[in-house]
Amino acid sequence: GRFTRRSSKERISQALLHLGEKERNGILAEAGLVAIDCQFCGQHYRFTRGDIQQLFDESPPVLH
């Protein structure tokens, strides 16, 4: 199948949302951002603390 960059970014966004808050904050504390390479398209994504906050603001809460 073909993956567009949009769907890849959405997939990565979902992965970030499912990542535990403690882990995510740990990465942000160390690096100041979360950098992810998409295994589907090879695109490199960088999420700052603000980007991640925006993801949570736009997404319904994930139930665990």
Backbone torsions as a table, in degrees:
resi	resn	phi	psi	omega
1	GLY	NA	160.0	179.3
2	ARG	-99.3	136.4	179.2
3	PHE	-115.0	128.1	174.6
4	THR	-85.0	161.6	178.3
5	ARG	-61.3	-35.6	-179.6
6	ARG	-60.6	-47.9	-178.5
7	SER	-66.9	-33.6	177.7
8	SER	-64.4	-44.0	-179.3
9	LYS	-66.0	-38.2	177.9
10	GLU	-63.6	-39.8	179.9
11	ARG	-63.2	-44.0	179.4
12	ILE	-66.5	-38.5	177.2
13	SER	-60.1	-42.4	178.3
14	GLN	-62.7	-41.1	178.8
15	ALA	-61.0	-40.9	178.4
16	LEU	-63.8	-39.1	-179.1
17	LEU	-65.9	-31.8	-178.9
18	HIS	-85.5	-16.6	176.8
19	LEU	-64.9	138.1	-178.9
20	GLY	-60.5	145.1	-178.8
21	GLU	-59.0	-38.4	-179.6
22	LYS	-63.2	-44.6	178.6
23	GLU	-63.6	-45.9	-177.9
24	ARG	-61.4	-45.5	-179.9
25	ASN	-66.3	-33.1	176.8
26	GLY	-63.2	-43.4	178.5
27	ILE	-64.7	-44.5	-179.9
28	LEU	-62.7	-39.2	-179.3
29	ALA	-64.8	-39.0	-178.9
30	GLU	-76.0	-49.2	-170.3
31	ALA	-105.5	-17.6	-177.3
32	GLY	82.5	-9.8	176.0
33	LEU	-158.7	165.9	176.3
34	VAL	-110.0	119.3	179.8
35	ALA	-107.3	130.7	-177.2
36	ILE	-134.1	135.4	171.8
37	ASP	-98.4	130.8	179.0
38	CYS	-79.4	123.6	-178.9
39	GLN	-72.7	-16.2	-177.9
40	PHE	-85.4	-42.9	-174.7
41	CYS	-117.0	-5.6	179.8
42	GLY	77.0	4.5	-179.5
43	GLN	-73.4	144.1	-179.7
44	HIS	-103.5	123.2	-179.6
45	TYR	-113.6	140.7	175.9
46	ARG	-124.0	129.1	179.2
47	PHE	-118.1	119.8	175.0
48	THR	-84.3	173.2	177.5
49	ARG	-56.4	-41.2	179.1
50	GLY	-64.5	-40.2	178.1
51	ASP	-60.8	-44.6	-177.6
52	ILE	-67.2	-40.6	177.7
53	GLN	-60.2	-40.2	179.7
54	GLN	-64.4	-39.9	177.0
55	LEU	-57.1	-44.7	-177.8
56	PHE	-69.6	-35.5	178.8
57	ASP	-65.3	-32.7	-176.1
58	GLU	-89.8	-15.7	-173.8
59	SER	-106.8	144.2	173.4
60	PRO	-65.4	151.4	-179.0
61	PRO	-60.7	143.4	178.6
62	VAL	-88.9	124.9	179.4
63	LEU	-86.6	132.8	179.8
64	HIS	-106.7	NA	NA
